Amino acid sequence: MLHADAPPDRRPETLPRPSPLQNRCAPDGTLHAVAARGLFMGNRGGRLHGPDRQLGAARWRGRAWICCRIDFRDRKREVMGAGYTEIFFLDEATALAAGHRPCFECRRADAQAFAAAWARARDLARPPKAPEMDRILHAERRATFETCRLRDLPDGSIFATGGGFRLKLDHEIHAWDFDGYRPVETETDPDGAVAAVTPPAVRAALSAGYRPRLHPSARLRS
């Protein structure tokens, strides 16, 4: 049986296929068929696809939604093969917004840092275990997006607008896309209300010092 925090048991291979598979994750957790792969992969506790490599109705099989390294110990696997469904993310900010957390096996240092920030945010005596975080995250990712002021979002948070998804970083706003980010040049009201896509528990961990690994385009300026 696959451990809740087991990373990919084999490194994904690039296989010839007529079209992209529907396993690229947007910040709101929806899965899309696009060519861009991103920096990270993960899973939602099991298999979501059938023998034809198409998704069924289910979008998760357990509470443990994790974000993994793409390469780990030179393991290889067929994407959307006989095992669980691999999900790909532009970067960690995207995965966190979708309700995934760092894997405790292939990203142990990051997972420990995330748990420590979680504990600081909640004034806990010790970092929580993975199932404790999963229980809270599972409830939050199934809830509607919270409305809050833009200035109250910590760096690394993603919010939704009529024009798509946006990343807040270093007092600037970046438009999100499956291929990367681009700066938003128009003025944004810091007291304006926005729909926070990143779950409350993750935003608290970001406020408490956790730093997600971002796509390089988030640091570029046009």
MOMOZI-V922831 format. One record per pair of residues at least 12 apart in sequence whose ideal C-beta (glycine too) atoms are under 10 Angstrom apart, sorted by sequence separation. I is the first residue (numbers start at 1). J is the second residue. If there is no record, write none. Layout:
BEGIN
i:I j:J
i:I j:J
END
This chain:
BEGIN
i:20 j:32
i:21 j:33
i:22 j:34
i:24 j:36
i:46 j:58
i:48 j:60
i:102 j:114
i:115 j:127
i:116 j:128
i:147 j:159
i:155 j:167
i:156 j:168
i:157 j:169
i:161 j:173
i:163 j:175
i:164 j:176
i:165 j:177
i:169 j:181
i:172 j:184
i:173 j:185
i:20 j:33
i:21 j:34
i:24 j:37
i:25 j:38
i:31 j:44
i:48 j:61
i:87 j:100
i:101 j:114
i:102 j:115
i:114 j:127
i:115 j:128
i:146 j:159
i:153 j:166
i:155 j:168
i:156 j:169
i:164 j:177
i:172 j:185
i:173 j:186
i:19 j:33
i:20 j:34
i:23 j:37
i:24 j:38
i:44 j:58
i:46 j:60
i:47 j:61
i:101 j:115
i:113 j:127
i:114 j:128
i:115 j:129
i:118 j:132
i:122 j:136
i:145 j:159
i:153 j:167
i:154 j:168
i:155 j:169
i:159 j:173
i:161 j:175
i:167 j:181
i:169 j:183
i:173 j:187
i:198 j:212
i:19 j:34
i:20 j:35
i:25 j:40
i:29 j:44
i:44 j:59
i:45 j:60
i:46 j:61
i:92 j:107
i:112 j:127
i:115 j:130
i:118 j:133
i:145 j:160
i:153 j:168
i:154 j:169
i:155 j:170
i:166 j:181
i:173 j:188
i:19 j:35
i:20 j:36
i:25 j:41
i:44 j:60
i:45 j:61
i:46 j:62
i:70 j:86
i:111 j:127
i:150 j:166
i:155 j:171
i:158 j:174
i:160 j:176
i:165 j:181
i:172 j:188
i:20 j:37
i:25 j:42
i:31 j:48
i:43 j:60
i:44 j:61
i:45 j:62
i:101 j:118
i:115 j:132
i:151 j:168
i:155 j:172
i:159 j:176
i:167 j:184
i:23 j:41
i:43 j:61
i:44 j:62
i:45 j:63
i:46 j:64
i:68 j:86
i:70 j:88
i:92 j:110
i:96 j:114
i:115 j:133
i:118 j:136
i:150 j:168
i:158 j:176
i:166 j:184
i:25 j:44
i:43 j:62
i:44 j:63
i:45 j:64
i:68 j:87
i:70 j:89
i:111 j:130
i:114 j:133
i:118 j:137
i:171 j:190
i:23 j:43
i:44 j:64
i:45 j:65
i:67 j:87
i:151 j:171
i:168 j:188
i:33 j:54
i:43 j:64
i:44 j:65
i:45 j:66
i:66 j:87
i:68 j:89
i:163 j:184
i:173 j:194
i:176 j:197
i:33 j:55
i:42 j:64
i:43 j:65
i:44 j:66
i:62 j:84
i:65 j:87
i:67 j:89
i:92 j:114
i:111 j:133
i:166 j:188
i:168 j:190
i:14 j:37
i:42 j:65
i:43 j:66
i:61 j:84
i:150 j:173
i:161 j:184
i:163 j:186
i:31 j:55
i:42 j:66
i:43 j:67
i:61 j:85
i:67 j:91
i:12 j:37
i:23 j:48
i:41 j:66
i:42 j:67
i:43 j:68
i:53 j:78
i:55 j:80
i:60 j:85
i:67 j:92
i:104 j:129
i:22 j:48
i:23 j:49
i:40 j:66
i:41 j:67
i:42 j:68
i:53 j:79
i:54 j:80
i:59 j:85
i:104 j:130
i:168 j:194
i:22 j:49
i:40 j:67
i:41 j:68
i:42 j:69
i:53 j:80
i:58 j:85
i:67 j:94
i:68 j:95
i:103 j:130
i:161 j:188
i:21 j:49
i:31 j:59
i:39 j:67
i:40 j:68
i:41 j:69
i:42 j:70
i:52 j:80
i:53 j:81
i:59 j:87
i:67 j:95
i:102 j:130
i:166 j:194
i:168 j:196
i:12 j:41
i:30 j:59
i:40 j:69
i:41 j:70
i:51 j:80
i:56 j:85
i:66 j:95
i:67 j:96
i:101 j:130
i:11 j:41
i:23 j:53
i:29 j:59
i:39 j:69
i:40 j:70
i:41 j:71
i:49 j:79
i:50 j:80
i:51 j:81
i:55 j:85
i:65 j:95
i:165 j:195
i:167 j:197
i:168 j:198
i:22 j:53
i:29 j:60
i:39 j:70
i:41 j:72
i:49 j:80
i:51 j:82
i:67 j:98
i:72 j:103
i:75 j:106
i:161 j:192
i:166 j:197
i:167 j:198
i:21 j:53
i:22 j:54
i:23 j:55
i:38 j:70
i:48 j:80
i:49 j:81
i:53 j:85
i:67 j:99
i:68 j:100
i:73 j:105
i:101 j:133
i:165 j:197
i:8 j:41
i:21 j:54
i:22 j:55
i:37 j:70
i:47 j:80
i:65 j:98
i:67 j:100
i:69 j:102
i:72 j:105
i:73 j:106
i:101 j:134
i:161 j:194
i:181 j:214
i:7 j:41
i:8 j:42
i:21 j:55
i:47 j:81
i:65 j:99
i:66 j:100
i:67 j:101
i:68 j:102
i:69 j:103
i:72 j:106
i:159 j:193
i:160 j:194
i:161 j:195
i:180 j:214
i:181 j:215
i:183 j:217
i:7 j:42
i:8 j:43
i:47 j:82
i:49 j:84
i:65 j:100
i:66 j:101
i:67 j:102
i:68 j:103
i:71 j:106
i:72 j:107
i:99 j:134
i:159 j:194
i:160 j:195
i:180 j:215
i:181 j:216
i:182 j:217
i:183 j:218
i:7 j:43
i:17 j:53
i:29 j:65
i:47 j:83
i:48 j:84
i:49 j:85
i:63 j:99
i:64 j:100
i:65 j:101
i:66 j:102
i:67 j:103
i:69 j:105
i:70 j:106
i:101 j:137
i:159 j:195
i:160 j:196
i:179 j:215
i:180 j:216
i:181 j:217
i:182 j:218
i:6 j:43
i:46 j:83
i:47 j:84
i:48 j:85
i:49 j:86
i:64 j:101
i:66 j:103
i:68 j:105
i:69 j:106
i:100 j:137
i:151 j:188
i:153 j:190
i:157 j:194
i:159 j:196
i:160 j:197
i:180 j:217
i:181 j:218
i:183 j:220
i:185 j:222
i:15 j:53
i:41 j:79
i:46 j:84
i:47 j:85
i:48 j:86
i:66 j:104
i:68 j:106
i:69 j:107
i:99 j:137
i:150 j:188
i:151 j:189
i:152 j:190
i:158 j:196
i:159 j:197
i:168 j:206
i:177 j:215
i:179 j:217
i:180 j:218
i:181 j:219
i:182 j:220
i:183 j:221
i:4 j:43
i:45 j:84
i:46 j:85
i:48 j:87
i:60 j:99
i:64 j:103
i:66 j:105
i:67 j:106
i:68 j:107
i:99 j:138
i:150 j:189
i:151 j:190
i:152 j:191
i:157 j:196
i:158 j:197
i:159 j:198
i:176 j:215
i:181 j:220
i:182 j:221
i:183 j:222
i:25 j:65
i:43 j:83
i:44 j:84
i:45 j:85
i:64 j:104
i:66 j:106
i:67 j:107
i:99 j:139
i:149 j:189
i:150 j:190
i:151 j:191
i:157 j:197
i:158 j:198
i:174 j:214
i:177 j:217
i:180 j:220
i:182 j:222
i:2 j:43
i:4 j:45
i:43 j:84
i:44 j:85
i:66 j:107
i:69 j:110
i:96 j:137
i:99 j:140
i:100 j:141
i:149 j:190
i:150 j:191
i:151 j:192
i:153 j:194
i:157 j:198
i:174 j:215
i:176 j:217
i:25 j:67
i:37 j:79
i:42 j:84
i:43 j:85
i:99 j:141
i:149 j:191
i:150 j:192
i:152 j:194
i:156 j:198
i:157 j:199
i:176 j:218
i:2 j:45
i:42 j:85
i:43 j:86
i:44 j:87
i:67 j:110
i:98 j:141
i:99 j:142
i:149 j:192
i:150 j:193
i:151 j:194
i:153 j:196
i:169 j:212
i:174 j:217
i:2 j:46
i:42 j:86
i:43 j:87
i:67 j:111
i:97 j:141
i:149 j:193
i:150 j:194
i:152 j:196
i:153 j:197
i:154 j:198
i:158 j:202
i:174 j:218
i:2 j:47
i:41 j:86
i:42 j:87
i:66 j:111
i:148 j:193
i:149 j:194
i:153 j:198
i:157 j:202
i:158 j:203
i:167 j:212
i:169 j:214
i:174 j:219
i:41 j:87
i:42 j:88
i:147 j:193
i:148 j:194
i:150 j:196
i:156 j:202
i:157 j:203
i:172 j:218
i:174 j:220
i:40 j:87
i:41 j:88
i:42 j:89
i:67 j:114
i:147 j:194
i:148 j:195
i:149 j:196
i:156 j:203
i:167 j:214
i:40 j:88
i:41 j:89
i:146 j:194
i:147 j:195
i:148 j:196
i:154 j:202
i:167 j:215
i:170 j:218
i:38 j:87
i:39 j:88
i:40 j:89
i:145 j:194
i:146 j:195
i:147 j:196
i:154 j:203
i:156 j:205
i:157 j:206
i:169 j:218
i:170 j:219
i:172 j:221
i:38 j:88
i:39 j:89
i:40 j:90
i:145 j:195
i:146 j:196
i:153 j:203
i:154 j:204
i:156 j:206
i:157 j:207
i:167 j:217
i:169 j:219
i:37 j:88
i:38 j:89
i:39 j:90
i:40 j:91
i:144 j:195
i:145 j:196
i:146 j:197
i:152 j:203
i:154 j:205
i:155 j:206
i:156 j:207
i:167 j:218
i:36 j:88
i:37 j:89
i:38 j:90
i:39 j:91
i:40 j:92
i:145 j:197
i:146 j:198
i:148 j:200
i:154 j:206
i:155 j:207
i:37 j:90
i:38 j:91
i:39 j:92
i:42 j:95
i:145 j:198
i:146 j:199
i:153 j:206
i:154 j:207
i:31 j:85
i:34 j:88
i:36 j:90
i:38 j:92
i:40 j:94
i:41 j:95
i:44 j:98
i:145 j:199
i:146 j:200
i:153 j:207
i:154 j:208
i:156 j:210
i:39 j:94
i:40 j:95
i:44 j:99
i:148 j:203
i:152 j:207
i:154 j:209
i:156 j:211
i:157 j:212
i:23 j:79
i:31 j:87
i:38 j:94
i:39 j:95
i:42 j:98
i:44 j:100
i:141 j:197
i:143 j:199
i:154 j:210
i:155 j:211
i:156 j:212
i:23 j:80
i:31 j:88
i:38 j:95
i:43 j:100
i:142 j:199
i:143 j:200
i:146 j:203
i:155 j:212
i:156 j:213
i:4 j:62
i:6 j:64
i:11 j:69
i:12 j:70
i:21 j:79
i:22 j:80
i:29 j:87
i:42 j:100
i:140 j:198
i:141 j:199
i:156 j:214
i:2 j:61
i:4 j:63
i:5 j:64
i:7 j:66
i:11 j:70
i:12 j:71
i:21 j:80
i:42 j:101
i:97 j:156
i:140 j:199
i:155 j:214
i:2 j:62
i:4 j:64
i:6 j:66
i:7 j:67
i:8 j:68
i:11 j:71
i:40 j:100
i:42 j:102
i:43 j:103
i:96 j:156
i:97 j:157
i:98 j:158
i:139 j:199
i:140 j:200
i:141 j:201
i:3 j:64
i:4 j:65
i:5 j:66
i:7 j:68
i:8 j:69
i:11 j:72
i:42 j:103
i:96 j:157
i:97 j:158
i:138 j:199
i:140 j:201
i:141 j:202
i:2 j:64
i:4 j:66
i:6 j:68
i:7 j:69
i:8 j:70
i:10 j:72
i:11 j:73
i:17 j:79
i:23 j:85
i:25 j:87
i:27 j:89
i:40 j:102
i:41 j:103
i:93 j:155
i:96 j:158
i:97 j:159
i:137 j:199
i:139 j:201
i:140 j:202
i:156 j:218
i:5 j:68
i:7 j:70
i:8 j:71
i:9 j:72
i:10 j:73
i:11 j:74
i:12 j:75
i:13 j:76
i:15 j:78
i:17 j:80
i:22 j:85
i:23 j:86
i:24 j:87
i:25 j:88
i:26 j:89
i:27 j:90
i:40 j:103
i:93 j:156
i:97 j:160
i:136 j:199
i:137 j:200
i:140 j:203
i:7 j:71
i:8 j:72
i:9 j:73
i:10 j:74
i:11 j:75
i:12 j:76
i:13 j:77
i:15 j:79
i:21 j:85
i:23 j:87
i:24 j:88
i:25 j:89
i:26 j:90
i:42 j:106
i:66 j:130
i:92 j:156
i:93 j:157
i:94 j:158
i:136 j:200
i:137 j:201
i:7 j:72
i:8 j:73
i:10 j:75
i:11 j:76
i:12 j:77
i:13 j:78
i:14 j:79
i:15 j:80
i:21 j:86
i:22 j:87
i:23 j:88
i:24 j:89
i:25 j:90
i:29 j:94
i:41 j:106
i:42 j:107
i:91 j:156
i:93 j:158
i:136 j:201
i:137 j:202
i:7 j:73
i:9 j:75
i:10 j:76
i:11 j:77
i:12 j:78
i:13 j:79
i:15 j:81
i:24 j:90
i:27 j:93
i:28 j:94
i:29 j:95
i:64 j:130
i:136 j:202
i:8 j:75
i:9 j:76
i:10 j:77
i:12 j:79
i:21 j:88
i:27 j:94
i:31 j:98
i:40 j:107
i:63 j:130
i:64 j:131
i:7 j:75
i:8 j:76
i:9 j:77
i:10 j:78
i:11 j:79
i:12 j:80
i:13 j:81
i:20 j:88
i:26 j:94
i:27 j:95
i:29 j:97
i:30 j:98
i:63 j:131
i:66 j:134
i:97 j:165
i:133 j:201
i:8 j:77
i:10 j:79
i:12 j:81
i:25 j:94
i:27 j:96
i:28 j:97
i:29 j:98
i:64 j:133
i:65 j:134
i:133 j:202
i:24 j:94
i:25 j:95
i:27 j:97
i:28 j:98
i:29 j:99
i:63 j:133
i:64 j:134
i:97 j:167
i:8 j:79
i:10 j:81
i:26 j:97
i:27 j:98
i:28 j:99
i:29 j:100
i:63 j:134
i:94 j:165
i:25 j:97
i:26 j:98
i:27 j:99
i:62 j:134
i:63 j:135
i:65 j:137
i:133 j:205
i:10 j:83
i:25 j:98
i:63 j:136
i:64 j:137
i:65 j:138
i:94 j:167
i:9 j:83
i:12 j:86
i:25 j:99
i:63 j:137
i:64 j:138
i:93 j:167
i:8 j:83
i:9 j:84
i:25 j:100
i:63 j:138
i:93 j:168
i:8 j:84
i:10 j:86
i:12 j:88
i:62 j:138
i:63 j:139
i:65 j:141
i:91 j:167
i:93 j:169
i:90 j:167
i:6 j:84
i:8 j:86
i:60 j:138
i:63 j:141
i:97 j:176
i:121 j:200
i:122 j:201
i:121 j:201
i:2 j:83
i:60 j:141
i:93 j:174
i:121 j:202
i:2 j:84
i:60 j:142
i:94 j:176
i:121 j:203
i:122 j:204
i:93 j:176
i:118 j:201
i:121 j:204
i:122 j:205
i:94 j:178
i:118 j:202
i:120 j:204
i:121 j:205
i:91 j:176
i:117 j:202
i:120 j:205
i:121 j:206
i:123 j:208
i:90 j:176
i:118 j:204
i:119 j:205
i:121 j:207
i:122 j:208
i:90 j:177
i:117 j:204
i:118 j:205
i:120 j:207
i:121 j:208
i:90 j:178
i:93 j:181
i:114 j:202
i:117 j:205
i:120 j:208
i:121 j:209
i:45 j:134
i:89 j:178
i:90 j:179
i:91 j:180
i:116 j:205
i:117 j:206
i:119 j:208
i:120 j:209
i:121 j:210
i:88 j:178
i:90 j:180
i:91 j:181
i:115 j:205
i:117 j:207
i:118 j:208
i:120 j:210
i:90 j:181
i:114 j:205
i:117 j:208
i:113 j:205
i:114 j:206
i:116 j:208
i:117 j:209
i:118 j:210
i:116 j:209
i:117 j:210
i:114 j:208
i:116 j:210
i:117 j:211
i:8 j:103
i:115 j:210
i:5 j:101
i:7 j:103
i:113 j:209
i:114 j:210
i:5 j:102
i:6 j:103
i:7 j:104
i:113 j:210
i:114 j:211
i:5 j:103
i:6 j:104
i:7 j:105
i:8 j:106
i:99 j:197
i:101 j:199
i:113 j:211
i:114 j:212
i:4 j:103
i:5 j:104
i:6 j:105
i:7 j:106
i:97 j:196
i:98 j:197
i:99 j:198
i:4 j:104
i:5 j:105
i:6 j:106
i:7 j:107
i:97 j:197
i:98 j:198
i:99 j:199
i:101 j:201
i:110 j:210
i:3 j:104
i:4 j:105
i:5 j:106
i:7 j:108
i:96 j:197
i:97 j:198
i:98 j:199
i:101 j:202
i:110 j:211
i:3 j:105
i:5 j:107
i:96 j:198
i:97 j:199
i:99 j:201
i:100 j:202
i:110 j:212
i:5 j:108
i:94 j:197
i:96 j:199
i:99 j:202
i:110 j:213
i:94 j:198
i:98 j:202
i:101 j:205
i:93 j:198
i:96 j:201
i:97 j:202
i:5 j:111
i:96 j:202
i:97 j:203
i:107 j:213
i:95 j:202
i:96 j:203
i:102 j:210
i:93 j:202
i:96 j:205
i:96 j:206
i:102 j:212
i:102 j:213
i:29 j:141
i:28 j:141
i:29 j:142
i:93 j:206
i:96 j:210
i:97 j:212
i:96 j:212
i:28 j:145
i:95 j:212
i:92 j:210
i:93 j:211
i:94 j:212
i:95 j:213
i:92 j:211
i:93 j:212
i:92 j:212
i:93 j:213
i:94 j:214
i:91 j:212
i:92 j:213
i:93 j:214
i:94 j:215
i:91 j:213
i:92 j:214
i:93 j:215
i:91 j:214
i:92 j:215
i:90 j:214
i:91 j:215
i:5 j:130
i:90 j:215
i:91 j:216
i:93 j:218
i:4 j:130
i:5 j:131
i:89 j:215
i:91 j:217
i:4 j:131
i:90 j:217
i:91 j:218
i:90 j:218
i:5 j:134
i:4 j:134
i:27 j:157
i:28 j:158
i:27 j:158
i:26 j:158
i:27 j:159
i:28 j:160
i:27 j:160
i:27 j:164
i:28 j:165
i:26 j:164
i:27 j:165
i:26 j:165
i:27 j:166
i:27 j:167
i:38 j:178
i:36 j:177
i:37 j:178
i:38 j:179
i:36 j:178
i:38 j:180
i:34 j:177
i:35 j:178
i:36 j:179
i:34 j:178
i:35 j:179
i:36 j:180
i:34 j:179
i:67 j:212
i:32 j:178
i:67 j:213
i:27 j:176
i:26 j:176
i:26 j:177
i:26 j:178
i:25 j:178
i:24 j:178
i:20 j:178
i:28 j:195
i:29 j:197
i:28 j:197
i:27 j:197
i:29 j:199
i:26 j:197
i:27 j:198
i:40 j:212
i:40 j:213
i:39 j:213
i:39 j:214
i:40 j:215
i:39 j:215
i:38 j:215
i:39 j:216
END
